[in-house]
Amino acid sequence: MSQERDIYFRTANMLINSNTGEVSSKKQKLRLSPVNSRVLNVLLQEAKKAVSRQQLFDGVWPNQVVSDDALTRSISDLRSQLKSVTTTEPLIETIPKVGYRWLPVVELNTESPNTSEPVKTTLWLKHFKPMLMALAVLTILLWGLLGVLYLGSKSTSMPLIILPTEHIQPPNSASPKADVSAWLKQAVMEQDNMQYLSGYALQSHAGSPFPYYSHEFGVRWFIESQISQKTDQRSLTLNLIDAKTALVIYSQQHSFKQVDELKAHCNEFVAFVSQL
């Protein structure tokens, strides 16, 4: 199979790789998250044109139910991150009741442009090369030590809270109550960038969890699950809730017949959240 060719956008003195989300300029380099990269790609492909919110939802989250807050947050993140790479402002225009527009001119390139200027070897560099190499080795060792100390003192995973599963079913129902929260916890533990708060931490606070756990533990999201049953039809609802505002920003709903199907839905939901 032939390898997919990278597509580059050049705009506002930046070079943007649409496949990897890498943004570079003479000023700085950064890599966007998968979601923010997809939002930016849609805006760049329609540069100078108004892009409706629905176009962005269809291009970034096809066949998924996502709240307006998720798109608003992504646009805010892009404005904040790109500000460190380029001095061009404004980049993204908000069009009330319509959507957004990318303002600078965009050039498309399917070949990797050479953005770095050739470095000339000088007599100074030759004379001080051994010293520079020693300094580089020392710097690497120091950064390595700092990295070990940082990882040892602070978790790099994103904390979240998984709420107990709520069951809504007719009185005297004989259907077993599946513990969806246990499958969600198992799926979270399989992700390198996510961890969930212990049940004891939840029980220790009697008041409203919003935004208490966000301030005290750095929790970003709550995940709640609900199983409802009407006659012979059962459905699973999974909600992603903002820990600061208590707003549902993403939701999935699935009909199921066998309890074994729930684990796959939990894995799919957590995998999506891990990319945000």
N, C-alpha and C positions, 0 to 999 in steps of 0.2 A: 504494500500500500504506500502511496506517496504521502509524504508528510505535509500537513496543512500549512500553507504559506501564511506568514504573519502579515497583517494589514496595519499600516501606520497612518496616523493622522498628524499633520503638522498644523498647529494653530496657536496663536498667542505666545509665540516663542517657546512652545512646548512640543515634544515628540511623544505621541501616545500610541502604545502597542495595544490594539483592540483585542487581541487574544489573551495576553498575559495581564493586562491592566497596569503595565508599567508606564509611568509618566516621568519624563526627564527633560531637563533644560540645563543651561550653563549654571543656573542658580542652585538646583537641587534635583534629587531623584526620589521617587516614592512609588509604592505599589498599592493600587486600590483594591478594596475587597471585591469579590465576584459580583455582588449585587450592585455596588456603586459603579463598577466598570461597565456593567450592562446598561445601566441608566445613562452613563456618559456616551456610550456608543450610539444609542438611539438619538440623543441630542445632536451628536456630531454628524450622523448620517443625514439629518434634516437641518443642518446649520442654516442660520438666517431665516428659518421658517418656524412658525408656531407649531409646537408639538403638544397635542392634547394629553391630559392625564390618562385618558383611556388608551391612547397609543403607547404610552410608557408602560401601563399595566400589561397590555398585550405583548409588548416586546420583552419585558423583563420577567413578568410572572405569568406566562401563558397558562390558561386553564386552572388558575388558582384564585382563591378569594383573599385579597390583601387590603388592609385598611389604607385610607388616604395618609394616615400618619407615617406609614412605612416609606411612602414615596417622598413626603415632605422631609423626613429625616435624612433620606439619601441625598436629596438636593442640598440640604444644609451641610452635610458632611463633605460633599464635593466642593462647595464654595470655600469651606474652611481649609480643606486639604490642598486645593489647587492654589490658594493664596500664597502658600509657601514656595511654590514652584515658579510662578510667573507674577510679574508686576502689572499685567494687563487687567484692567477692571472697567466695567463689570464683565463677567463671563456669561452668566446665566440670568436671563431676564424672566421675572415672574409675570405672567399674563393673567390677570384676575379672571376667574370663572372659565378659563380656557386651559392653561397649562404653562409651558416654559419654552424659552427660545435660547439657542446658543448664539451669541452675538458676534464673536470674531470670525474672520474668514478661515476656512478649513481647506487644506490641500491633502489629497489622498495619495498614498505611495505604497506599493506592494513589495518594494525592496527595502531592506534595512539601510537607512541613510547613515552616513558616517558623520556623527555629530561631534566627534572629538577632534581637536586640532593636533597636528603632529608635534611631538615633543622633541625639541632640539637638544642634542647632547652637548654640554658645555664643559670647559676645563674645570669649572667649579665643581660640577657633578662628578667628574672623574677623580678629583682630588679628595672629595669628601664621601665617596661611595662606601668605603668600609664603615665610616661613622654612621652614615644613613642606614646601612643594613643593620648595624647593631641597635640603633635607635628603633628601627622597625620591629626587630625581634623583641626588644624590651616592651614596646607598646603592646604587641600582641599578648605577651605574657601578663601584663597588667590588666588588659581588657578581659583576658580569660579568668583571672583571679576575681575581678569585679563581677563578672558574669556568674561565677560559682557562688559568690557571697549573696548576690541578688536573688538567684534561684533558691538558695537555701533559706532566705528570709521572707520571700514573698511568692505566693502562688501565681503562676502565669495563666491559670485556667480561669474561665469566665464563670462566676458563681451564679446559680439560679435556684429557684425553689419549685419543687414539684408538689402540688397540692393533692390531698387524698381524693380518690375517685368518687364522684357523686353518682348515685343510682336513682333513676326515676322509673318506677315500674308499678303496675297495678297492685292493689292490696292482695295479700295471700298468694303472691306469685311464687312459683316453685323454681324459677330460673336461678342458677348459681350467680353470685355476684363476683364478676371478674375484677381482679386488682390491677387495673390498667397502670396505676402509678408505679407499681413494681417493675413493669416492662419499660416504662419511661425512664426510670432510674438506671436500669440495666443498659438501655440504649445510650444514655448520657455518659456512663462510665466507659463506653467503647470509643468515645470521642476524646481526642487529645486536648482540645481547647475548652472543655466544659466540665463542671463539677456541680453537684447539688448540695444544698445545705441540709444538715441533719434534722431529724424530727424533733430532737431535744431543743434545738435553737428556735424552732417554731413554737413549741409549747412554752418557752420561757418568756414570751411576749404576749400579753393579754389584749393589747389594744389593736388598732387597725394596722395591718402590715404595710400599708402604703402611706408615705414613702419610707417607713422606718427601716426596713431591711436594705433599702437602697443606700441609706446614709451610714448604717452601722456595719454592713458586711459587703457593700459594693455590689449587691444583687441587681442585675439588669432586668431580668424577666421572671415572671411566674408562669408555670405551665399547669393548666387545669384540665381535667378530663371528666366527661360525663357520659354515662350509658343510660339511654332511655328506651323503654319498651312500650309499644302500643299493640295490643293483641299479639300477632305472631311476628311483628316487625320490630327489629332492634337496630339501634344506631349508636355510633360512637362520635362524640364531638371533642376535639382537641383545640384548646385556645392558648395563644401566646399573649401574655399580658405585660404591659409596661410597668415596671416596679415603681416608677415615680408617679405616674399619672393614673394607674389602675385601668387604663384603656386597653381593650382587646385590639391588637394590631395585626393579628393573623389568626385564621381559623380554618380547620379542616373538619369535614363531616363525612362519615362512612357508614353505609348500611352493611350489616354482617349477619351471617347465619351461624357460623361456628366461632367459638371463643378463640380458637387458634389463630384466626385471621387478625386479631387485635394486635399481636406482637409485631407483625409486619407493618401495620399502620403506625405504630409507635416508633419503630426504627426509621420509617420514611419521614415522619414529622421532625424527629430530633436531628436527622441528617440535614434537613432544610434549615433548621434554626442555627445549626453550627456554621453555616455559610454567611449568616447575617453579620 
